[in-house]
Amino acid sequence: MSILDVQQVTKRFGGVVAVNHVDLAVAEGQIVAVIGPNGAGKTSLFNVVSGFETPDEGTVTLDGRRIDRQQPWQIARLGLVRSFQTPVGFPELSVWENLMVAGTVRDTEPVLSALSGRWRRSETDANRRALDLLERLALENHLDTRLADLTPGDIKLVDFARQLMMRPRMMLLDEPASGVDPASIGRLSELIADVRRDGITVLVIDHNIGFVLGVADHVHVMALGEVIASGTPGEIVADQAVIEIYLGKRA
């Protein structure tokens, strides 16, 4: 059963067609990747799905409900969250505080309570989830470190954890492995596999082909705004269209 359905979505920017009549379905519980060269339309597609851009044509549905005319915050409350190529967050707050703010999005506790020392000492669900995520990412020693003082790779991992604090049904990950060292990529891959086991669906775009092929169940390849190939990782690496258009050479 599909949790996300993109049907004939087109997005234009002036005379440039960034996304051209794209059809894409993501089954619940899958890890699906979208790959392609720069300018293929991957991030534009993500922006449409997550509500940051409105499609000129086509529809986007989440669990059967149209979301292509909703605001990003409304879509997030429905359980679809996203990351960005450049992580966002609160640089002057600690790692723990960044996670606590995200943990209030779908909870009843206000943000100020989340950041209070009283809540930190309490056994709230958000606090337990934050500590568990940081341990799984090997970041527990950075609990009180300012986000701005982390390495770029660790900031990416905190960004991923912050999305999980919102208890999503589906995550869109935009270049999560970009700028991340090999050891951290391994931790990231393990956590993506873990969240799938927790029932969270993942749609990811990334230029690190080894990372993508290692985590994805299904892969879509985009070029010039269109999906040119779809299949399992094994099918994609053997697809002649991918070899010629994406890799730029003949087999």
BAFI-3210 file (N, C-alpha, C; in Angstrom, 3 decimals, decimal comma, padded with zeros to 6 digits):
// residues 251
n [1|2|3|4|5|6|7|8|9|10|11|12|13|14|15|16|17|18|19|20|21|22|23|24|25|26|27|28|29|30|31|32|33|34|35|36|37|38|39|40|41|42|43|44|45|46|47|48|49|50|51|52|53|54|55|56|57|58|59|60|61|62|63|64|65|66|67|68|69|70|71|72|73|74|75|76|77|78|79|80|81|82|83|84|85|86|87|88|89|90|91|92|93|94|95|96|97|98|99|100|101|102|103|104|105|106|107|108|109|110|111|112|113|114|115|116|117|118|119|120|121|122|123|124|125|126|127|128|129|130|131|132|133|134|135|136|137|138|139|140|141|142|143|144|145|146|147|148|149|150|151|152|153|154|155|156|157|158|159|160|161|162|163|164|165|166|167|168|169|170|171|172|173|174|175|176|177|178|179|180|181|182|183|184|185|186|187|188|189|190|191|192|193|194|195|196|197|198|199|200|201|202|203|204|205|206|207|208|209|210|211|212|213|214|215|216|217|218|219|220|221|222|223|224|225|226|227|228|229|230|231|232|233|234|235|236|237|238|239|240|241|242|243|244|245|246|247|248|249|250|251]
n.u [000,846|000,595|002,000|002,729|001,834|002,685|001,499|001,747|003,138|004,186|006,521|007,313|009,735|009,619|010,637|011,795|011,457|011,401|010,475|008,921|005,983|005,978|005,571|005,323|005,456|005,442|005,751|004,362|006,582|008,845|012,238|013,059|014,878|015,829|017,750|020,199|021,809|023,210|020,768|018,738|016,212|015,553|015,576|013,691|011,435|011,221|010,665|008,125|006,644|006,867|005,608|006,855|006,940|004,421|002,819|002,586|001,083|-000,636|-000,877|-000,316|-000,477|-000,822|-001,095|-003,567|-004,679|-004,911|-002,152|-000,935|-001,596|-001,204|000,399|003,896|004,115|001,648|001,694|003,793|002,599|000,871|002,514|004,621|007,880|010,844|014,352|017,039|019,458|021,411|021,747|019,199|018,453|019,044|021,646|022,867|021,801|021,997|022,766|020,932|018,857|018,071|016,888|014,818|013,152|012,168|010,820|008,500|006,696|004,590|003,615|001,949|003,299|004,592|007,118|008,854|008,654|009,809|012,446|013,211|015,027|013,668|012,073|014,028|015,113|013,081|011,196|010,177|008,542|009,640|012,173|013,344|013,337|015,062|017,527|017,927|018,160|020,487|022,349|022,264|023,349|025,884|026,384|026,052|027,857|027,860|025,751|025,408|026,695|026,987|025,098|026,368|029,022|029,631|030,999|030,546|029,514|028,441|026,502|024,729|023,839|022,553|020,537|019,076|018,256|016,642|014,477|013,391|012,526|010,068|008,352|007,620|005,632|006,643|009,743|011,567|014,663|017,145|020,036|021,471|023,962|025,864|028,882|029,447|031,526|033,061|032,708|030,555|028,629|028,186|026,936|024,676|023,443|022,804|020,960|018,901|018,043|017,149|014,985|013,223|012,540|011,088|008,787|008,723|008,544|010,864|012,106|014,721|017,239|020,430|023,874|025,798|026,371|027,063|026,196|023,403|022,608|023,121|021,216|018,649|015,469|014,186|014,752|014,562|015,468|016,278|016,404|016,814|014,382|012,637|011,555|013,600|014,198|013,340|013,578|014,952|018,010|019,938|018,819|018,896|021,645|022,307|020,837|020,550|019,803|020,342|023,095|023,954|022,801|022,821|025,343|026,869|028,158|028,716|027,844]
n.v [-001,197|002,203|004,969|007,461|009,219|010,509|012,156|012,865|015,276|018,550|021,169|024,462|027,030|030,017|029,848|027,413|023,988|022,319|020,008|017,452|016,211|014,026|010,793|008,974|006,547|005,601|002,901|002,029|001,747|001,329|002,033|004,407|005,702|008,651|009,452|011,183|013,408|016,731|019,309|017,717|017,800|016,802|017,985|019,970|018,407|017,305|019,672|020,279|018,048|018,359|020,749|023,214|024,251|024,897|022,714|023,159|021,542|018,408|016,076|015,484|013,038|012,008|009,151|008,842|011,362|014,573|016,742|018,727|021,382|022,318|023,898|023,732|023,297|022,237|019,854|018,603|018,160|016,179|014,075|013,873|014,671|016,628|016,908|019,199|020,071|021,768|021,689|022,714|024,475|025,370|027,149|028,283|026,936|024,015|020,592|018,851|020,670|021,431|019,047|018,835|021,007|020,178|017,965|018,934|019,461|017,717|017,171|018,035|019,605|022,854|024,790|026,274|024,875|022,532|023,266|023,777|023,282|021,702|019,976|018,609|017,048|015,355|012,311|012,316|011,345|012,550|013,323|010,820|009,732|011,513|011,093|008,401|008,483|010,044|008,368|006,173|007,366|007,802|010,224|010,973|012,135|014,735|016,115|018,612|020,287|023,150|023,431|024,751|024,229|021,689|019,191|019,364|016,897|015,738|017,624|017,111|014,580|015,220|016,779|014,826|013,297|015,202|015,358|012,839|013,170|014,286|012,257|011,025|009,686|009,439|010,242|012,690|012,837|014,983|014,850|013,530|012,327|014,044|015,712|014,237|012,207|008,970|007,120|008,242|008,100|005,393|005,083|006,598|005,121|002,795|003,821|004,681|002,209|001,217|002,953|002,305|-000,252|000,507|001,269|003,572|005,292|006,052|008,490|009,314|011,489|011,593|012,128|010,314|007,399|004,833|004,831|005,274|003,007|001,103|001,387|001,571|000,178|000,519|002,383|005,494|007,141|010,364|012,734|015,792|016,704|014,560|011,202|008,671|006,033|003,232|000,981|-001,901|-001,570|-003,260|-003,580|-000,958|-000,264|-001,760|-000,753|000,435|003,035|004,510|004,146|005,450|008,064|009,014|008,177|008,870|007,397|004,602|001,128]
n.w [000,000|-000,875|000,788|-000,007|-002,880|-005,909|-008,620|-011,933|-011,551|-012,134|-012,140|-012,764|-013,275|-014,322|-017,607|-017,259|-016,824|-014,045|-012,806|-014,467|-015,218|-013,316|-012,016|-009,071|-006,585|-003,195|-001,177|001,979|004,689|003,176|002,036|-000,120|-002,836|-004,628|-007,296|-009,349|-011,710|-010,987|-011,150|-011,983|-010,905|-008,461|-005,793|-006,240|-006,629|-004,043|-002,669|-003,621|-002,718|000,054|000,537|000,225|-002,259|-004,701|-006,913|-010,474|-012,016|-011,513|-008,685|-005,161|-002,763|000,601|002,281|001,039|001,252|-000,107|-000,317|-001,716|-001,728|000,749|003,604|004,640|007,474|008,082|006,657|007,984|010,455|009,747|009,626|007,813|007,416|006,704|005,796|004,950|002,384|003,430|006,794|009,087|012,117|015,553|016,115|018,411|020,506|022,632|021,701|022,931|023,517|020,945|020,076|021,922|021,274|018,768|019,672|020,770|018,796|018,055|020,488|023,593|025,392|025,926|024,135|025,855|028,246|027,417|027,175|029,749|032,807|034,594|033,036|031,736|033,727|034,204|033,542|030,830|027,765|025,482|026,399|026,956|024,370|023,064|024,388|023,774|020,950|020,640|021,814|020,044|017,823|018,624|019,897|022,463|024,211|023,480|024,458|025,785|024,100|022,032|019,034|016,933|017,423|016,658|014,383|010,776|009,857|012,204|012,774|010,705|011,532|013,933|012,864|011,514|013,726|014,917|013,176|013,652|016,251|015,965|015,642|013,069|010,318|007,846|006,294|004,501|003,181|002,345|000,725|002,950|003,453|002,539|003,035|005,265|007,263|006,520|008,700|010,081|008,107|008,073|010,581|010,072|008,015|009,430|011,269|009,591|008,626|011,067|011,679|009,696|010,500|012,667|011,501|009,990|006,961|004,369|002,154|000,135|-001,166|-002,668|-003,549|-003,024|-004,226|-003,373|-000,703|-001,119|-002,672|-000,825|001,187|000,101|-000,870|-003,250|-006,219|-007,885|-010,827|-011,848|-014,552|-016,131|-015,075|-015,294|-014,500|-015,397|-015,033|-012,984|-010,260|-008,482|-006,530|-007,794|-010,351|-011,258|-011,450|-013,605|-015,657|-018,920|-019,717|-017,440|-017,241|-019,578|-019,457|-016,740|-015,677|-017,789|-019,786|-021,973|-021,616]
ca.u [000,000|001,393|001,743|002,902|001,573|002,925|000,892|001,853|003,537|005,038|006,867|008,066|010,281|009,727|010,647|012,500|010,622|012,267|009,861|008,105|005,003|006,570|004,768|006,179|004,707|006,287|004,990|004,581|007,630|009,980|013,257|013,095|015,851|015,759|019,101|020,323|022,840|022,790|019,796|017,774|014,885|015,312|015,199|012,419|010,395|011,084|010,019|006,698|006,050|006,853|004,800|007,613|006,577|003,120|002,963|001,785|000,173|-000,504|-001,315|000,486|-001,324|-000,195|-002,058|-004,855|-005,131|-004,161|-001,358|-000,182|-001,973|-001,054|001,642|004,841|003,832|000,471|002,144|004,577|001,677|000,267|003,482|005,668|008,880|011,964|015,594|017,519|020,865|022,111|020,914|018,642|018,372|019,292|023,087|023,308|021,265|022,718|022,207|019,733|017,802|017,563|015,993|013,630|012,254|011,489|009,958|007,245|005,856|003,372|003,249|001,197|004,184|005,084|008,556|009,594|008,732|010,748|013,809|013,460|015,775|012,741|011,665|015,193|015,316|011,926|011,205|009,201|008,768|010,551|013,521|013,848|013,600|016,251|018,712|018,089|018,658|021,871|023,173|022,338|024,198|027,173|026,508|025,606|028,823|027,669|024,436|025,406|027,479|026,225|025,020|027,356|030,371|029,799|031,504|029,447|028,903|027,612|025,323|023,798|023,245|021,600|019,399|018,305|017,617|015,593|013,291|012,816|011,862|008,701|007,616|006,974|005,277|007,488|010,815|012,246|016,036|017,789|021,490|021,898|025,349|026,755|029,745|029,534|032,673|032,646|032,216|029,228|027,723|027,816|025,936|023,466|022,824|022,224|019,784|017,830|017,508|016,417|013,703|012,322|012,022|010,113|007,585|008,808|008,887|011,935|012,413|016,021|018,038|021,827|024,831|026,667|025,687|027,284|025,272|022,032|022,357|023,224|020,075|017,348|014,756|013,757|015,450|014,094|016,522|015,758|017,260|016,075|013,045|011,810|012,016|014,018|014,330|012,933|013,789|015,777|019,392|020,587|018,283|019,302|023,052|022,420|019,949|021,321|019,482|021,078|024,513|024,211|022,382|023,258|026,777|027,515|029,013|028,079|028,375]
ca.v [000,000|003,425|006,047|008,684|009,108|011,700|011,854|013,849|016,552|019,431|022,444|025,346|028,282|030,766|028,948|026,176|022,933|021,617|018,686|017,313|015,119|012,912|009,834|008,285|006,002|005,044|001,978|002,200|000,911|001,209|003,066|004,688|006,735|009,367|009,875|011,843|014,460|018,075|019,887|016,706|018,111|016,035|018,851|020,620|017,416|017,284|020,914|020,154|017,042|018,842|021,958|024,449|024,733|024,416|022,218|023,779|020,485|017,154|015,966|014,741|012,557|011,306|008,219|009,083|012,741|015,532|017,676|019,602|022,783|022,606|024,519|022,757|022,949|021,370|018,542|018,019|017,675|014,939|013,002|013,866|015,684|016,615|017,604|020,011|019,847|022,481|021,457|023,849|024,222|026,519|027,013|028,694|026,016|022,748|019,462|018,397|021,671|021,318|017,895|019,104|021,877|019,332|017,021|019,556|019,756|016,916|016,946|019,139|020,444|024,026|024,808|026,752|023,773|021,554|023,736|024,039|022,273|020,777|018,926|017,797|016,078|014,478|011,134|012,492|010,546|013,278|013,244|009,457|009,551|012,288|010,405|007,167|008,826|010,495|007,185|005,385|008,090|008,003|011,654|011,223|013,001|016,103|016,538|020,025|021,038|023,986|022,866|025,423|023,750|020,329|019,042|019,331|015,580|015,541|018,491|016,362|013,519|015,862|017,169|013,603|012,980|016,194|014,935|011,683|013,617|014,665|010,998|011,052|008,462|009,413|011,219|013,029|013,182|015,649|014,768|013,335|011,880|015,081|016,308|013,348|011,313|007,576|006,478|008,777|007,558|004,062|005,259|007,092|003,986|001,912|004,450|004,632|000,851|001,086|003,651|001,514|-001,322|001,142|001,553|004,869|005,248|007,009|008,862|009,963|011,822|011,766|011,891|009,205|006,246|003,669|004,977|005,102|001,622|000,251|001,512|001,662|-000,971|000,875|003,585|006,221|007,976|011,529|013,517|016,864|016,837|013,385|009,902|007,915|004,613|002,858|-000,439|-002,225|-001,110|-004,111|-003,264|000,392|-000,214|-002,462|-000,131|001,124|004,467|005,094|004,146|006,440|009,426|009,413|007,981|009,550|006,513|003,372|-000,094]
ca.w [000,000|-000,964|001,737|-000,779|-004,312|-006,720|-009,917|-013,013|-010,961|-012,928|-011,502|-013,649|-012,763|-015,565|-018,758|-016,914|-016,256|-013,085|-012,613|-015,673|-015,216|-012,560|-011,251|-008,105|-005,447|-002,143|-000,335|003,416|005,248|002,277|001,877|-001,553|-003,176|-005,899|-007,639|-010,634|-011,728|-010,586|-012,053|-012,444|-010,380|-007,239|-004,676|-006,603|-006,340|-002,584|-002,244|-003,922|-001,831|001,443|000,655|000,065|-003,587|-005,167|-008,285|-011,522|-012,453|-010,794|-007,292|-004,188|-001,678|001,715|002,855|000,410|001,489|-000,901|000,472|-002,602|-001,511|002,170|004,034|005,202|008,868|008,083|006,186|009,072|011,485|009,239|009,810|006,802|007,747|005,762|006,075|003,837|002,052|004,497|007,979|009,813|013,546|016,417|016,342|019,742|021,512|022,740|020,959|023,642|023,356|019,579|020,000|022,723|020,511|017,782|020,370|021,184|017,639|018,069|021,885|024,194|026,191|025,211|023,888|027,023|029,198|026,878|027,383|031,161|033,537|035,244|032,098|031,424|034,798|034,313|032,675|029,771|026,571|024,597|026,953|026,741|022,943|022,719|024,908|023,005|019,616|020,741|022,075|018,815|016,887|019,295|020,172|023,834|024,890|023,001|024,933|026,143|023,125|021,101|017,694|016,085|017,729|016,149|013,022|009,802|009,828|013,388|012,633|009,858|012,333|014,853|012,037|011,311|015,002|015,176|012,419|014,338|017,467|015,623|015,519|011,753|009,603|006,669|006,290|003,263|003,531|001,217|000,817|004,344|003,548|002,034|004,042|006,428|007,147|006,309|009,924|010,371|007,098|008,560|011,645|009,436|007,325|010,448|011,866|008,594|008,684|012,331|011,669|008,851|011,362|013,557|010,726|009,327|005,547|004,076|000,776|000,271|-002,338|-002,300|-004,617|-002,620|-004,800|-002,515|000,425|-001,582|-003,069|000,355|002,105|-000,568|-001,429|-004,600|-006,657|-009,062|-011,399|-012,546|-015,425|-016,805|-014,518|-015,523|-014,022|-016,577|-014,698|-011,628|-010,007|-007,333|-006,753|-008,786|-011,672|-011,643|-011,874|-014,885|-016,633|-019,947|-019,690|-016,317|-017,602|-020,616|-019,107|-015,404|-015,529|-018,902|-020,611|-022,458|-021,008]
c.u [000,879|001,002|001,861|002,669|001,768|002,436|000,983|002,225|004,507|005,279|007,761|008,568|010,574|009,640|011,326|011,523|011,515|011,784|008,822|007,246|005,553|005,490|005,711|005,317|005,693|005,422|005,347|005,641|008,846|011,012|013,438|014,062|015,519|017,159|019,093|021,363|022,302|021,834|018,749|016,360|014,564|014,834|013,906|011,257|010,154|010,342|008,518|006,031|005,897|006,150|005,548|007,441|005,212|003,264|002,093|000,757|000,374|-000,944|-000,304|-000,453|-000,491|-001,254|-003,476|-005,397|-004,277|-003,438|-000,681|-000,604|-001,856|000,306|002,579|004,520|002,604|000,842|002,955|003,674|000,940|001,246|004,555|006,628|010,047|013,197|015,986|018,986|021,765|021,260|020,418|018,549|018,633|020,757|023,530|022,738|022,080|022,054|020,912|018,579|017,220|016,581|014,715|012,639|011,483|010,507|008,644|006,252|004,544|002,957|002,510|002,080|004,655|006,600|009,330|009,698|009,747|012,186|014,147|014,257|014,866|012,379|012,836|015,397|014,177|012,032|010,117|009,551|009,765|011,983|014,126|014,191|014,867|017,519|018,983|018,676|020,123|022,809|023,350|023,242|025,596|027,444|026,148|026,574|028,704|026,326|024,364|026,240|026,568|026,232|026,103|028,770|030,622|030,452|030,324|028,747|027,998|026,381|024,279|023,100|022,238|020,351|018,486|017,563|016,467|014,318|012,595|012,094|010,413|007,800|006,870|006,518|006,159|008,506|011,326|013,641|016,752|019,296|021,978|023,367|026,346|027,559|029,943|030,701|032,219|032,103|030,808|028,202|027,271|026,766|024,608|022,721|022,139|020,956|018,620|017,206|016,695|015,052|012,712|011,726|011,002|008,843|007,583|009,261|009,898|012,059|013,660|016,588|019,463|022,710|025,804|026,003|025,873|026,353|023,844|021,728|022,418|022,009|018,716|016,793|014,447|014,389|014,759|015,235|015,877|016,834|016,386|014,612|012,147|012,411|012,327|014,168|013,895|013,180|014,552|017,183|020,122|020,113|018,770|020,737|023,269|021,588|020,749|021,053|020,220|022,557|024,821|023,905|022,933|024,762|027,562|028,428|028,205|028,711|029,299]
c.v [001,244|004,403|007,394|008,401|010,461|011,380|013,058|015,243|017,289|020,714|023,237|026,557|029,150|029,804|027,624|025,195|022,088|020,198|018,529|016,053|013,847|012,105|009,077|007,813|005,379|004,173|002,188|001,221|000,733|002,307|003,244|005,835|007,366|009,882|010,533|012,929|015,777|018,652|018,919|016,995|017,438|016,924|019,596|019,682|017,338|018,521|020,884|019,200|017,579|020,178|023,265|025,045|024,140|023,928|023,008|022,802|019,272|017,219|015,189|014,317|011,806|010,452|008,507|010,495|013,712|016,540|018,729|021,064|023,168|023,216|023,463|022,337|022,050|019,954|017,838|017,462|016,408|013,775|012,897|015,011|015,577|017,283|018,394|019,715|020,539|022,371|022,753|023,473|025,511|026,468|027,331|027,828|024,736|021,682|019,003|019,368|021,647|020,164|018,138|020,002|021,060|018,384|017,598|019,713|018,995|016,541|018,168|020,057|021,645|023,996|025,245|025,682|022,740|021,953|023,951|022,921|021,258|019,641|018,020|016,719|015,076|013,310|011,263|011,610|011,232|013,197|011,866|009,229|010,293|011,570|009,116|007,451|009,238|009,331|006,352|006,045|008,350|009,492|011,994|012,121|014,463|016,685|018,038|020,881|021,899|023,341|023,452|024,900|022,320|020,336|019,036|017,975|015,324|016,439|017,791|015,268|014,081|016,280|015,970|013,221|013,942|015,852|013,763|012,075|014,005|013,446|010,912|009,677|008,297|010,534|011,428|013,526|013,710|015,694|014,544|012,942|012,926|015,708|015,468|012,388|009,863|006,879|006,949|008,294|006,161|004,141|005,717|005,962|003,045|002,515|004,473|003,248|000,638|001,749|002,953|000,363|-000,784|001,546|002,881|004,675|006,345|007,212|009,724|010,322|012,078|011,476|010,763|007,898|005,000|003,668|004,678|003,640|000,673|000,299|001,340|000,305|-000,748|002,215|004,158|007,112|009,118|012,161|014,532|016,918|015,633|012,152|009,054|006,425|004,402|001,363|-000,665|-001,680|-001,937|-003,822|-001,907|000,417|-000,922|-001,818|000,705|002,628|005,171|005,189|005,268|007,873|009,866|009,305|008,590|008,696|005,304|002,168|-000,793]
c.w [000,000|000,135|001,024|-002,253|-004,977|-008,125|-010,847|-012,504|-011,878|-012,148|-012,440|-012,877|-013,987|-016,740|-018,493|-016,271|-015,345|-012,827|-013,712|-015,636|-014,545|-011,854|-010,334|-006,949|-004,468|-001,240|001,131|003,905|004,370|002,502|000,384|-001,796|-004,515|-006,179|-009,014|-010,565|-011,216|-011,625|-012,552|-011,972|-009,069|-006,082|-004,982|-006,334|-004,832|-002,093|-002,508|-002,939|-000,413|001,619|000,509|-001,332|-003,952|-006,605|-009,258|-012,077|-011,550|-009,339|-006,467|-003,068|-000,653|002,383|002,348|000,551|000,682|-000,020|-000,398|-002,511|-000,038|002,459|004,646|006,630|008,972|007,658|007,273|010,165|011,053|009,300|008,760|007,104|006,780|006,348|004,824|003,579|003,063|005,749|008,604|011,288|014,300|016,854|017,757|020,857|021,524|021,878|021,610|023,450|021,949|019,446|020,790|021,989|019,484|018,451|020,826|020,038|017,677|019,484|022,423|025,027|025,373|025,087|025,126|028,095|028,742|027,166|028,854|031,796|034,194|034,310|031,760|032,481|034,905|033,341|031,621|028,588|025,646|025,091|026,732|025,277|022,535|023,168|024,132|021,627|019,668|021,024|020,810|017,777|017,448|019,550|021,616|024,601|024,463|023,439|025,158|025,195|022,260|019,726|016,791|016,295|017,249|014,772|012,054|009,745|011,006|013,369|011,768|010,664|013,340|014,087|011,789|012,588|015,302|014,401|013,127|015,625|017,216|015,439|014,177|011,302|008,380|006,745|004,870|003,647|002,300|001,455|002,255|004,488|003,075|003,166|005,280|006,232|007,050|007,549|010,262|009,355|007,502|009,648|011,065|008,731|008,314|011,032|010,882|008,562|009,952|012,260|010,743|009,654|012,361|012,816|010,012|007,884|005,246|002,568|000,835|-001,092|-001,882|-003,501|-004,277|-003,040|-003,945|-001,322|000,004|-001,900|-001,877|001,252|001,423|-000,987|-002,906|-004,954|-007,893|-009,539|-012,175|-013,422|-016,138|-016,375|-014,661|-014,859|-015,246|-016,315|-013,260|-011,452|-008,725|-007,572|-007,808|-010,195|-012,167|-012,137|-013,198|-015,982|-017,628|-019,966|-018,562|-016,655|-018,590|-020,180|-017,759|-015,251|-016,699|-019,731|-021,029|-021,783|-021,997]
res [m|s|i|l|d|v|q|q|v|t|k|r|f|g|g|v|v|a|v|n|h|v|d|l|a|v|a|e|g|q|i|v|a|v|i|g|p|n|g|a|g|k|t|s|l|f|n|v|v|s|g|f|e|t|p|d|e|g|t|v|t|l|d|g|r|r|i|d|r|q|q|p|w|q|i|a|r|l|g|l|v|r|s|f|q|t|p|v|g|f|p|e|l|s|v|w|e|n|l|m|v|a|g|t|v|r|d|t|e|p|v|l|s|a|l|s|g|r|w|r|r|s|e|t|d|a|n|r|r|a|l|d|l|l|e|r|l|a|l|e|n|h|l|d|t|r|l|a|d|l|t|p|g|d|i|k|l|v|d|f|a|r|q|l|m|m|r|p|r|m|m|l|l|d|e|p|a|s|g|v|d|p|a|s|i|g|r|l|s|e|l|i|a|d|v|r|r|d|g|i|t|v|l|v|i|d|h|n|i|g|f|v|l|g|v|a|d|h|v|h|v|m|a|l|g|e|v|i|a|s|g|t|p|g|e|i|v|a|d|q|a|v|i|e|i|y|l|g|k|r|a]
***
